[in-house]
Amino acid sequence: MTFHGQPTLRFLGAAGTVTGSRYLVEWANRRILIDCGLFQGFKQLRRRNRKPFQVRPGTIDTVLLTHAHLDHSGYLPALIHAGFRGRVLSTPATKELCGLILPDSGHLQEEEAKYARRKQYSEHKKPTPLYTLKDAQAALEQFDTVSFNERIDLGDGIRAEFIPAGHLLGAAQIRLTINGTTVHFSGDLGHAKDPMMRAPVPFGGADVLVCESTYGNRKHPDIDPEAELAPVLKRVFARGGAVLIPSFAVGRAQGLMYHVARLMKRDEIPFAPVYLNSPMAVDATEIYHRHHEEHHVSWEDCVNMFRVAKRVNSVEQSKELNTRRGPMIIISASGMLTGGRILHHLVSFGGDRRNAIILSGFQAGGTRGASLAGGARNLRIFGQEHRIEAEVVQLETFSGHADADEILSWMGAAAPPRMTYLTHGEPEAADTLRRRVAHELGRNVRVPEHLETIRLDAPK
């Protein structure tokens, strides 16, 4: 269906929250979904994953993915299980990374549902996964790849272009042209000074801009990431402690290994074993080797990054790690402590004040990571309360997102759109950025409502 015969945009996710990116464009009986992310964090947001999709999945023609992170791609297996039969278009690196992330997500959901049934800590008598490993593998069959800056015909006069966004291997901004109207989706914009990824291509202009606002109320400190990381590792190692680093397996884990390898090579921190307890992160590191054109890490540093950590593959090896003591570093998913092997390590090491938990990225509201960053010292894990005595450190220099100043600079490279919509940010971050866009750039801007529909030819 179309809105008065004109192209429309529905905000099905990431409106008023930093998760669940989903934008539905409708025109001439075509339905195109930009991003298909999982809702994470607060329970009322996670419950949205279980609700029927807002339109019948079988009526969606194409899904365009900005990048591989779960809050942008993680609902795809559920959408396909529910009847979506169209193409999923992404860059080659995004397809490769989704080949790791989506099956891992399905497997983890199956394992967590089994564990919850066995331990009887779920509110449901028979907890079930949102989707399975098999569903995720089926989703990968519907992927087709497109190159950066290639103009793709989606039918009925709709064209799409994927433009480098930095942030992560394969990450793209997506620009759609529909019936003469252009709408630009920023995706997640990379940090201009990211030590690994190249900076995002500046905004080229559009009638409507949909822009992320994750760090809309913050500015990244102007210090070297290694200068921030080294003192933490040195003091924890000095007291014989273990360092737990919950990390996104794709992007953040590689950045951490890159910096740790450089610090150890220069003898700026004592040598200690580093364990990468995420088979997915190991495989993702190999993908970084295959896509040197998207980052500026030298071949030598890329090899050293790969070699610095001992890979932990099996569940038995992971359990054995919990019997060890420091000094050592354990890097394990997930980055916001929402699930995975890191939770078992948190139970084993979190109660000892010699140890440390390093939070290295954005912590969405409602996650255990956000609770720790906010000062909480009791966490509910696997249905039980656990006291956290370990030192908690929030790193400020490891974000893969542009900060507020960088977003404004990126926007300012082009003439003002008719309207800018700020999404993918917590309410305070989105509203702070809204005020700055309005007052400093003098642009029409607002934060859309969840499930709101707007006309692209006459945005309100």
Buried (B, 14 or more C-beta within 10 A) or exposed (E): EEBEEBBBBBBBBBBBBBBBBBBBBBBEEBBBBBBBBBBBBBEEBBEBBEEEBEBEBEBBBBBBBBBBBBBBBBBBBBBBBBEBEBBBBBBBBBBBBBBBBBBBBBBBBBBBBEBBBEEEBBEEEEBBBBBBBBBBBBBBEBBEBBEBEEEBEBEEEBBBBBBBBBBBBBBBBBBBBBBEBBBBBBBBBBBBBBBBBBBBBBBBBBBBBBBBBBBBBBEBEEEEBBEBBBEBBBEBBEEEBBBBBBBBBBBBBBBBBBBBBBBBEEEBBEEBBBBBBBBBBBBBBEBBEEBEEBBEBEEEBBEBBBEBBEBBEEEEEBEEBBEEEBBBBBBBBBBBBBBBBBBBBBBBBBEBEBBBBBBBBBBBBBBBBBBBBEEEEEBEBEEEEBEBEBBBBBBBBBBBBBBBBBBBBBBBEBEBBBBBBBBBBBBEBBBBBBEBBBEEBEBBBBBBEBEBBBBBBEBE
